[in-house]
Amino acid sequence: MRIAYELRGTWAWRRPWLVLVQGMGFDHLGWQPVLGKLDRRFRLVLIDNRGFGRSDGPAGPFTVADMVRDVLAVFDAAGVHRAHLLGASLGGMVAQEFAIEHPERVGRLVLVCTTPGWPFAYPMPAAAVRLIAATAGMPTEAAVRRHIENALSQRTVLRQPELVDRLVGALGSRPADSRILSAQARAGARYAGQLRQARIKARTLVVHGDADTVVDPRNARLLARRIPDARLVTFPGLGHLLFWEDPDGFADAVASFLLAGHDRGVKTGLWPHWRPGLPWRGMSQGSVPHRPAPSPAPRTTRRGRRASPAGGCPSRR
């Protein structure tokens, strides 16, 4: 199976690498609102999750561990030995698992609107569960609109109705296979992080909107407590897609955290007060070791040309 990815800013060799992993329902263009700011500070690796964008779709169900192997294959194919890693929602589960399994490949870690997984996590809010059942028989566009409205805060839906239309149009222009969406949902629902986040060695930023109705915001505090020296930033009044709701604030928070101490070439515990009113905290806890069984690594392809068994041609910006 081939996994597509896009490289940006490869000419800026002094900038650190940042690998971005999206969540359910999005290809790499789900990062579009923040790319303009991030690609001025980092060399970017944008991954299309299996079954989305130009990546091949799997024949059957898959797990978060399978998606971790996809990310590892992209690291290797792109020639990136070590990078900062950012994952949102389902991509945040992948990112934390990658940091546990491959600590030598991760500089710093950013986990956005995600969960530590079973059995020690808060479940999906009841309203979101009811919405999934209610939209099962709806026309596709109507169902997508309802889910997008749920993924944004009520304040955003009221104040920025054009953002809802923009997201509906973006997803409608690249409709997802319902089988892949179901497989993604099952992979996320079955992810069992246990208490293994305490094994994460990378300095970590946990980001969440306190009006998230897709992933319970209390999960952010669980992650921040379990990951040694983790920082927690909460965006007041924002929902699950906070990087669409406040892209500038999100990009500033991420860049400030990832680049702290970068110019001096050393790791530092300094946390810049990038935006008043957004708290952070560092915490740590114990761990329970676990390692999934290995499986063959997927093939990868760089974006910019039709995928072939031998790979493709990179898109460089």
DAQUICOR-V588321 format. One record per pair of residues at least 4 apart in sequence whose C-alpha atoms are under 8 Angstrom apart, sorted by the first residue. I is the first residue (numbers start at 1). J is the second residue. D is the distance in whole Angstrom. If there is no record, write none. Layout:
I|J|D  I|J|D
This chain:
1|56|6  1|57|8  1|58|7  1|298|5  1|299|5  1|300|8  2|55|6  2|56|5  2|298|6  2|299|5  2|300|5  2|301|6  2|307|8  2|309|8  3|47|8  3|48|7  3|49|7  3|50|6  3|54|7  3|55|5  3|56|6  3|70|7  3|74|7  3|298|7  3|299|6  3|300|4  3|301|6  4|47|6  4|48|6  4|49|8  4|53|8  4|54|6  4|55|5  4|300|6  4|301|5  4|302|5  4|303|6  4|307|8  5|45|7  5|46|5  5|47|4  5|48|6  5|74|7  5|300|8  5|301|7  5|302|5  5|303|5  6|44|8  6|45|6  6|46|5  6|47|7  6|302|6  6|303|5  6|304|8  6|314|7  6|315|6  6|316|8  7|43|7  7|44|6  7|45|5  7|46|7  7|302|8  7|303|8  7|314|7  7|315|6  7|316|6  7|317|7  8|39|7  8|43|6  8|44|5  8|45|7  8|315|7  8|316|5  8|317|5  9|39|7  9|42|7  9|43|5  9|44|7  9|316|7  9|317|5  10|43|6  10|44|8  10|316|6  10|317|7  11|317|8  12|43|7  13|43|8  15|41|7  15|42|5  15|43|6  16|41|8  16|42|5  16|43|6  16|83|7  16|84|8  17|42|6  17|43|5  17|44|6  17|45|7  17|80|8  17|82|8  17|83|5  17|84|6  18|42|6  18|43|6  18|44|5  18|45|6  18|83|6  18|84|5  18|85|6  18|86|7  19|44|6  19|45|5  19|46|6  19|47|8  19|83|7  19|84|6  19|85|5  19|86|6  20|28|8  20|44|8  20|45|6  20|46|5  20|47|7  20|85|6  20|86|5  20|87|6  21|28|8  21|46|7  21|47|6  21|48|8  21|49|7  21|85|8  21|86|6  21|87|5  21|88|7  21|91|5  21|92|7  21|94|8  21|95|7  22|26|6  22|27|7  22|28|6  22|30|7  22|31|8  22|47|8  22|48|8  22|49|7  22|87|6  22|88|6  22|89|7  22|90|7  22|91|5  22|92|8  23|87|7  23|88|5  23|89|5  23|90|4  23|91|5  23|92|7  24|89|7  24|90|6  24|91|8  24|181|7  24|184|6  24|185|7  25|52|8  25|176|7  25|181|6  26|30|5  26|52|7  26|171|8  27|47|7  27|48|5  27|49|6  27|52|5  27|53|5  28|32|8  28|46|6  28|47|6  28|48|5  28|49|8  28|53|7  31|35|6  31|243|8  32|36|8  33|243|7  33|244|6  33|247|6  34|38|6  34|243|7  34|244|8  34|247|5  34|248|7  34|250|8  34|251|6  35|39|6  36|40|7  37|41|7  37|248|8  37|251|6  38|42|6  38|44|8  38|251|6  38|255|7  39|43|6  39|44|6  41|255|7  47|71|8  47|74|8  48|52|6  48|53|6  48|54|7  48|55|6  49|53|8  49|55|7  49|67|8  49|70|8  50|55|5  50|56|6  50|57|6  50|58|7  50|67|8  50|70|8  51|55|6  51|56|5  51|57|4  51|58|7  51|177|8  51|180|6  52|56|7  52|57|7  52|176|7  53|174|8  54|303|8  54|307|8  57|180|7  58|62|8  58|180|8  60|183|8  61|183|5  61|186|8  61|187|8  62|66|6  62|67|8  62|183|7  62|184|8  62|187|6  63|67|7  63|186|8  63|187|5  63|188|8  63|190|8  63|191|7  64|68|6  64|93|7  64|94|6  64|97|8  64|187|6  64|188|7  64|191|6  65|69|6  65|94|7  65|97|7  65|292|7  66|70|6  67|71|6  67|94|6  68|72|6  68|94|6  68|95|7  68|97|7  68|98|6  69|73|6  69|297|6  69|298|7  70|74|6  70|297|7  70|298|6  71|75|6  71|98|8  72|76|6  72|98|8  73|77|6  73|297|6  73|298|6  73|299|7  73|300|7  74|78|6  74|300|6  75|79|6  75|80|5  75|81|7  76|80|6  76|81|7  77|300|7  77|301|8  78|302|8  81|105|6  82|104|7  82|105|4  82|106|6  82|107|6  83|105|6  83|106|5  83|107|5  83|108|8  84|106|6  84|107|5  84|108|5  84|109|6  84|258|7  85|95|7  85|106|6  85|107|7  85|108|6  85|109|5  85|110|6  86|92|7  86|95|7  86|109|6  86|110|5  86|111|6  86|112|8  87|91|4  87|92|4  87|93|7  87|94|7  87|95|5  87|110|7  87|111|5  87|112|6  88|92|4  88|93|8  88|111|6  88|112|4  88|113|6  88|114|6  89|93|7  89|111|8  89|112|6  89|113|5  89|114|4  89|115|7  89|215|8  90|94|7  90|114|7  90|184|8  90|188|6  91|95|6  92|96|6  92|110|8  92|111|5  92|112|6  92|113|7  92|114|5  92|115|8  93|97|6  93|114|7  93|115|7  93|116|7  93|117|8  93|188|8  93|191|8  94|98|6  95|99|6  95|109|8  95|111|7  96|100|6  96|109|8  96|111|7  96|197|7  96|200|8  97|101|6  97|193|8  98|102|6  98|103|8  99|103|5  99|105|8  99|106|6  99|109|8  99|200|6  99|201|8  99|202|7  100|196|8  100|197|7  100|199|6  100|200|5  100|201|8  101|291|8  102|106|7  103|200|7  103|201|6  103|202|7  106|202|6  107|202|6  107|203|8  108|202|5  108|203|5  108|204|6  108|258|6  109|202|6  109|203|6  109|204|5  109|205|6  110|204|6  110|205|5  110|206|6  110|207|7  110|254|7  111|204|8  111|205|6  111|206|5  111|207|6  112|206|6  112|207|5  112|208|6  113|206|8  113|207|6  113|208|5  113|209|7  113|212|8  113|215|6  113|217|7  113|220|7  113|240|6  114|208|8  114|215|6  114|219|7  114|220|7  115|121|7  115|122|8  115|215|7  115|219|5  115|220|7  115|223|7  116|120|7  116|121|6  116|192|8  116|193|5  116|194|7  116|195|8  116|197|7  116|219|7  116|222|7  116|223|6  117|121|6  117|189|8  117|190|8  117|191|5  117|192|5  117|193|5  117|194|7  118|190|7  118|191|6  118|192|4  118|193|6  118|194|6  119|192|6  119|193|8  119|194|6  120|193|8  120|194|6  120|195|7  121|219|6  121|222|7  122|216|6  122|218|7  122|219|6  123|215|8  123|216|7  124|128|7  124|129|7  124|213|8  124|214|6  124|215|6  124|216|6  125|129|7  125|213|6  125|214|6  125|215|7  125|216|6  126|130|6  127|131|6  127|213|7  128|132|6  128|150|7  128|213|7  128|214|6  129|133|7  130|134|6  131|135|6  131|146|8  131|147|8  132|136|6  134|138|8  135|143|5  135|146|8  136|143|8  138|142|6  138|143|6  139|143|6  140|144|6  141|145|6  141|168|7  141|172|7  142|146|6  143|147|6  144|148|6  144|168|7  145|149|6  145|164|7  145|168|6  146|150|6  147|151|6  148|152|6  148|164|7  148|167|7  148|168|7  149|153|7  149|154|8  149|157|6  149|164|7  150|154|8  150|213|7  150|214|7  151|212|7  151|213|7  151|214|6  151|239|6  151|240|5  151|241|6  152|156|6  152|157|7  152|212|7  152|238|7  152|239|5  152|240|6  152|241|6  152|242|7  152|245|7  153|157|6  153|211|6  153|212|7  153|213|8  153|237|7  153|238|5  153|239|4  153|240|8  154|158|6  155|159|6  155|237|7  155|238|8  156|160|5  156|161|7  156|238|7  156|245|7  157|161|5  157|163|8  157|164|7  160|164|7  161|165|7  162|166|6  163|167|6  164|168|6  165|169|6  166|170|6  167|171|6  168|172|6  169|173|6  170|174|7  171|175|6  171|176|8  176|180|7  176|181|7  177|181|6  178|182|6  179|183|6  180|184|6  181|185|6  182|186|6  183|187|6  184|188|6  185|189|6  186|190|6  187|191|6  193|197|7  194|288|7  195|226|7  195|286|7  195|287|5  195|288|6  196|200|8  196|287|5  196|288|5  196|289|6  196|290|7  197|223|7  197|226|6  197|227|5  197|287|7  198|226|5  198|227|5  198|228|6  198|284|7  198|285|6  198|286|6  198|287|5  199|227|7  199|287|6  199|289|8  200|227|6  200|228|7  201|228|7  203|228|8  203|229|7  203|230|6  204|227|7  204|229|7  204|230|5  204|231|6  205|230|6  205|231|5  205|232|6  205|233|7  205|257|7  206|220|6  206|223|7  206|224|6  206|230|7  206|231|6  206|232|5  206|233|6  207|220|7  207|232|6  207|233|5  207|234|6  207|235|8  208|212|8  208|217|6  208|220|6  208|233|7  208|234|5  208|235|6  208|239|8  208|240|7  208|242|8  209|217|7  209|234|6  209|235|5  209|236|6  209|237|7  209|238|5  209|239|5  209|240|6  209|242|6  210|217|6  210|234|6  210|235|6  210|236|5  210|237|6  210|238|6  210|239|7  211|217|7  211|236|7  211|237|5  211|238|5  211|239|5  211|240|8  212|216|6  212|217|6  212|238|7  212|239|4  212|240|5  213|239|7  213|240|7  214|240|6  215|219|8  215|240|7  217|221|8  218|222|7  219|223|6  220|224|6  220|232|7  221|225|6  221|232|7  222|226|6  223|227|6  224|228|8  224|229|8  224|230|5  224|231|6  224|232|6  224|281|7  224|282|7  224|283|6  224|284|7  225|230|7  225|282|7  225|283|5  225|284|5  225|285|6  226|283|7  226|284|5  226|285|5  226|286|7  227|283|7  227|284|5  227|285|7  228|282|7  228|283|6  228|284|4  228|285|7  229|281|8  229|282|4  229|283|5  229|284|6  230|281|7  230|282|5  230|283|6  230|284|8  231|280|5  231|281|5  231|282|5  231|283|8  232|279|7  232|280|4  232|281|5  232|282|7  233|278|6  233|279|5  233|280|5  234|278|6  234|279|7  234|280|8  235|242|8  235|278|7  238|242|6  238|245|7  239|245|8  241|245|6  242|246|6  242|247|7  242|250|7  243|247|5  243|250|6  243|251|8  246|250|6  247|251|6  248|252|6  249|253|6  250|254|6  251|255|6  252|256|6  252|274|7  253|257|6  253|274|7  253|275|8  254|258|6  255|259|6  256|260|6  256|271|8  256|272|7  256|274|7  257|271|7  257|272|7  258|262|8  259|263|7  260|267|8  260|268|7  260|270|7  260|271|7  260|272|7  261|265|6  261|266|6  261|267|6  261|268|6  261|270|8  262|266|6  262|267|7  299|309|8  299|311|8  300|311|6  301|307|6  301|308|8  301|310|8  301|311|4  301|312|5  301|313|8  302|307|8  302|311|7  302|312|5  302|313|6  302|314|5  302|315|7  303|307|8  303|312|7  303|313|7  303|314|6  303|315|6  304|312|7  304|313|6  304|314|6  304|315|5  305|312|6  305|313|6  305|314|8  306|312|7  307|311|6  307|312|6  308|312|6
